[in-house]
């Protein structure tokens, strides 16, 4: 890949800049989501939490999907680990 052709120092700079850019995008997306949720609530939409049993079912489906992807050998283990970490962060 082109990234692999970069020097280690340049790779570090790219990782830092891209990490900051994605953090900024995540913050903007969360702010937009909060605004959209508030607008829906203003219109009378009510939000509820799934019962724990349902949350567990959805989590099991997500875990199975990641394991299926791992078995299919489509994504690298590092990519799947990153995906799993993101899902775990959202669950908290």
Secondary structure as GFF3:
##gff-version 3
##sequence-region A 1 92
A	DSSP	alpha_helix	2	5	.	.	.	ID=ss1
A	DSSP	alpha_helix	8	42	.	.	.	ID=ss2
A	DSSP	alpha_helix	52	72	.	.	.	ID=ss3
A	DSSP	alpha_helix	77	91	.	.	.	ID=ss4
###
